[in-house]
């Protein structure tokens, strides 16, 4: 009976080790999959960031253009108002 106990203990140790190894393999697979998912997410986020940066740059250019146009229209309106005032002054005389 002592021999049976002595033979079982190493077997139990081996089984425990085997289970640990399988758990480690599963953890490694899960970590590898998580890494792949993280890399895909990172790539997707980088692409989105690049797209947004391009959109921001486009909007900045449009804003500059719109400000130029506004100043041009303002100048033209002021010129017309001055001309109208000059015509009104001449008509009042």
C-alpha positions in Angstrom: 0.0 0.0 0.0 2.9 2.3 0.7 4.1 1.8 -2.8 0.7 2.7 -4.2 0.7 6.0 -2.3 4.3 6.7 -3.4 3.4 6.0 -7.0 0.2 8.1 -6.9 1.9 11.3 -5.5 4.2 11.7 -8.4 1.3 11.0 -10.8 -0.8 13.6 -9.0 2.2 16.0 -9.2 2.5 15.3 -12.9 -1.3 15.8 -13.5 -1.1 19.1 -11.6 1.8 20.2 -13.7 0.1 19.1 -16.8 -3.0 21.2 -15.9 -0.8 24.2 -15.1 0.9 23.8 -18.5 -2.5 23.6 -20.3 -3.8 26.7 -18.4 -0.6 28.5 -19.3 -1.1 27.6 -23.0 -4.6 28.9 -22.8 -3.5 32.1 -21.1 -0.8 32.5 -23.8 -3.4 32.0 -26.6 -5.8 34.5 -24.9 -2.9 37.0 -24.5 -1.9 36.6 -28.1 -5.5 37.1 -29.3 -5.8 40.2 -27.0 -2.6 41.6 -28.5 -3.9 41.1 -32.0 -7.2 42.8 -31.1 -5.3 45.7 -29.5 -3.1 46.0 -32.6 -6.1 46.1 -34.9 -7.8 48.7 -32.6 -4.6 50.8 -32.6 -4.4 50.7 -36.3 -8.1 51.6 -36.7 -7.7 54.5 -34.2 -4.6 55.7 -36.1 -6.5 55.8 -39.3 -9.4 57.6 -37.7 -7.0 60.1 -36.2 -5.3 60.7 -39.6 -8.8 61.2 -41.2 -9.8 63.7 -38.5 -6.5 65.6 -38.8 -7.1 65.9 -42.5 -10.7 67.1 -41.9 -9.4 69.7 -39.4 -6.8 70.9 -41.9 -9.5 71.2 -44.6 -11.7 73.1 -42.2 -8.9 75.5 -41.3 -8.3 76.2 -44.9 -12.0 76.8 -45.5 -12.2 79.1 -42.4 -9.3 81.2 -43.7 -11.0 81.4 -47.1 -14.3 82.4 -45.6 -12.7 85.1 -43.5 -11.0 86.5 -46.6 -14.3 86.5 -48.4 -16.1 88.1 -45.4 -13.5 90.9 -45.4 -13.8 91.4 -49.1 -17.6 91.6 -48.9 -17.3 93.9 -45.9 -15.1 96.2 -48.0 -17.4 96.2 -50.9 -20.4 96.9 -48.7 -18.6 99.8 -47.1 -17.7 101.2 -50.5 -21.3 101.0 -51.6 -22.5 102.7 -48.4 -19.9 105.5 -48.9 -21.1 105.9 -52.5 -24.8 106.0 -51.3 -23.9 108.5 -48.7 -22.1 110.6 -51.3 -25.2 110.4 -53.6 -27.5 111.3 -50.7 -25.3 114.3 -49.8 -25.3 115.5 -53.4 -29.1 115.1 -53.6 -29.6 117.0 -50.4 -27.7 120.1 -51.7 
